[in-house]
């Protein structure tokens, strides 16, 4: 059975080779995809930890523990912080991908309405997305 080599960033080597043969170079969309894949992968790990933590806390509560007892002995970060941080990171990377993709489509001659139809949003939202500084989204997603 043929094993598919996966490169750093989560992309199969076979796909990268195909992209290079077609003349596709690393661009802002591919970089944004790489960052999103990394955030999602880390997010899965964090969510699995949150599931374990929630299960443990639930068991303590079922045993009759009060809230302080349920929460005691839980290492930082707490469950709420873990989930919130993970979701904000994924949201930020997703926003960066959408911005890069919209900019690329626009540079390839697509209209705002065509991009809006592709993304399932209004053309006003696409306009705002194109005019938004890519790094501004990351600053909002951080605490």
Secondary structure, DSSP 8 states (H G I E B T S, - for coil): -----B-TTS-BHHHHHHHHHTT----HHHHHHHHHHHHHHHHHHHHHHHHHHHHHHHHHHHTT--HHHHHTT--SS-HHHHHHHHHHHHHHHHHHHHHHHHHHHHHTT--HHHHHHHHTS-HHHHHHHHHS-HHHHHHHH--
